Amino acid sequence: MSDIHLLTAIAKKYARMSPSERIKKVRKLVAQSDANDRFIRKYYPEFYEEAFPTARAAGAGWGSTQPQTLSAKTR
């Protein structure tokens, strides 16, 4: 089996999983070794981002403003 076919097969397998199961498996795989971490980041960045959302993906841009700052600006 070629590398491309193997990567595609893995992607299809993970895509069929429920989001919670996929996140759990990706986190477990990444925790096993640095090589696994690099592999997932390189070939499956969407699964990595789903399992380890960044502050930017979580909406930190608008939500990071303190409520007191917002109310002070509107007064």
C-alpha positions, 0 to 999 in steps of 0.5 A: 500500500502506498503512503498516499493510500494509507493516509487516505484510509486513515483519514476516512476511518477518523472521519467516520468516527463521532467527534468525541471519539475522534478527539479522544483517539487523537489526544491519546495518539499525540500523548504517546510520542512527539513523532505522533504529534508531528505526524498528526499536525503534518498530515491531519491538521484538521483533526489536530485542531479539533482535538486541541483548539487554539485560542483563535479558533475558540473566538478569543478575538472578541471574547477576550475584551473584559466586560468592564472595558466594554461598559466603560467605552459605551458610557 
